[in-house]
């Protein structure tokens, strides 16, 4: 047991029920690290906005929020006949699914909730509403278990790199931590599990890419890891090559929003470049991917839709005054890039570590 870690997890629960389950209670991640503020979202418009504006973010957390959210929204529908209720539910599901295009967990969670509704066609609508609440809670509980399993596998990889008496240098990109999941995270899970297994925070040194332009690494990952007692450094994205060349980084963990059938992985913009540099310096590069992010219906990374964001995220979002001229074009602002499977040392799922022929490995694990 690590009491400091447990206290931190309790402080930053990403998604939970609001009072009487009439709302979804989330941390507004746009205000971190300076302000820890919880907000309650009730309507489908508020839930859509929270996902779109990154108040809740990270593929698994988006999925949990969507499941909680549609349960809350469905509870607001009248206890009418099943067909009317199912039609309202479907319309709400399609609306929430339009909030962000890349993270497959969003669609996976919403589809699972609709499948639950359809499986209970013989139940009264009032009973279906309660069943939907239970299914949303099951999705959250499963996400906690998934992250922990990924963490245990990743911890084994950390142990293989650890030299007694020396801190282990780890690099990560964006935020795939507890703030991006229900607990533990994906890419940070190995570090948190290391603490639970008795490692000290000083046994590790995690280098967080700042992750321009939304700075999830600087604002969120460093906030998480430093508050949990892990030695943490933030570096600009374009410093990663020199840092890797120095020999201080021994292993890299990143998360992902969607993995194609061949193992190509979409993650926050900049991940692909990091993988190319890691390959050059011979540093193991692992993608941490819940099986729900593996989309066997998407053949390759070329088939993954890439979300384009507001140009002002580059030009003015984090500055008192704009950092680029008003007339400068910043319309090319992709939220994600795709890392080729040939650059990935392994993909860690909750069911096991996949390497080599990823499609074959996924099928062998029953994904």
Protein Blocks (a to p, Z undefined) as FASTA:
>chain_A
ZZklmmmmmmmofbdcdehhlaccdddfklpmkbccddddfbfklmmmmmmnomagcjkl
mmmmmmmmmmmmmmmpccddfklmmmmmmmmmmmmmmmpmklmmlmmmmmmmmmmmmmmm
mpcfklmmmmmmmmmmmmmmmmmmmmmmmmmmmmmmmmmmpcghiacddddehjadfklm
mbhpjmlmmmmmmmmnopafklpccdddekiaklmmmmmmmmmmmmnopacddddfklmm
mmmmnopambdcdddfbdcfkopacddehjlmmmmmmmmnopacdddddfklpcfkbmbl
mlpccddddfklmmmmmpfbdcbdfklcckbccfbdcddfklpmbdcdfkbccehjlklm
mmmnoZZ
